[in-house]
Amino acid sequence: MNIDCAFRDKRLFAAALGDLSSWQVWITVLCAAFALPLTAEQQQIFATIAGGRLPPAKRVRELWCVAGRRSGKSHIAAAIAVYLSLFVEHRLARGERGMCLVLAGSRDQALAVMGFVHGLLDASPALRAEIVSVSPL
Amino acid sequence: MSASRRYEIELKNGITIAVHSTSFRTIRGRTLVAAIFDETAFWRDETSALPDLETYRATLPSLATTAGMLIGISTPYRKLGLLYQKHRDHFGQDDDDVLVVQGRTQVFNPTLADSGGNSSGRPSSIARS
C-alpha cells in the first residue's frame, strides 16, 4: 500500500491523524518523495515548497523538510517511521532484524516523537496488532 | 545532548521502531531500514562540534545494505550544519535522489493562525542564494 492510501485510510493512519485537510502539504511532500503521481492540487502545493524543481521520478534516498515551528514535524516524523516500518518491504537477510531509527536531539523530544508513534499505533486496531513488545516510556 | 534514552517498539515483521535521544555512537553496526532525523538544526553534543554531520556520516553505511530512506525534518536555525548544507546544495534542484522542501508553519499546518516568531521555515538562517 502506498503512503498516500495508508495515510488516508481511516482504519490506518487517518484513525489518529483525524481531519486530513490540515495534512495536505505533508501528504504532498510524501507522495512526491515516493514518486507517486501528484494531483493537480498537489502539483500546485509542490510548486510552492520545492523551489521550482520537478517532482522526483523515483523514490528519493533522502528527504529534507525545512519547516517552521509547530508545523507538525514530530508527528509526521512518527508517521513516516510507522509507515516505513510496516508498509515497505525491506532488503533484509533471513533472520536479520531491521531498525527504523528516529533520532531526536533531546530526551524530551524523543519522548514526544515516541508518544506520536504510540498514538498512531493505538488508534488503529490493524496497526496495533503488529506490535510484539514495547519498551517502557 | 542530554543523557541517552531509547524507546523501542518491536513489530511482528522483524522491524523495530526506535526513537533515541542520542548520537552517532549508537548507530554503527546496526542494520537500518530507515533513519529519521528530528530537529537536526538543534542537535548539540558536548563532545562534538558537528553532531549532525557526524551522525549523518555514521548513518549512511547502516542504510546502505537496505537502501533505506533518510528523512530530515527541522526548523532552520543557522547557516551551518547538515540542514543548511542540504538546503544549499539541493533545494530547487531536479535531483531524483534528494528532495528538499521548505515552508512556513502556516503552509504545513494551516490550522494555526500566524503565530509570529520563527515560523517562516526560511528565516535569516537559511536564505536561498
Interface residues (C-beta under 8 A of the other chain):
Chain A: S21 S22 V25 W26 V29 A32 A33 A35 T48 I49 A50 G51 G52 R53 L54 P56 A57 K58 R59 V60 R61 E62 L63 W64 C65 V66 A67 G68 R69 R70 S71 G72 K73 S74 I76 A77 I80 A81 V82 L84 S85 L86 V88 H90 R91 L92 E96 R97 G98 M99 C100 L101 V102 L103 A104 G105 S106 R107 D108 Q109 A110 L111 V113 M114 V117 H118 L121 E130 I131 V132 S133 V134 S135 L137
Chain B: M1 S2 A3 R5 R6 Y7 E8 I9 E10 L11 K12 N13 G14 I15 T16 I17 A18 V19 H20 S21 T22 S23 I27 R30 T31 L32 V33 A34 A35 I36 F37 D38 E39 T40 F42 W43 R44 T55 T59 T65 T66 A67 G68 M69 L70 I71 G72 I73 S74 T75 P76 L83 K86 H87 H90 F91 G92 Q93 D94 D95 D96 D97 V98 L99 V100 V101 Q102 G103 R104 T105 Q106 V107 F108 N109 P110 T111 L112 S115 G117 N118 S119 S120 G121 R122 I126 R128
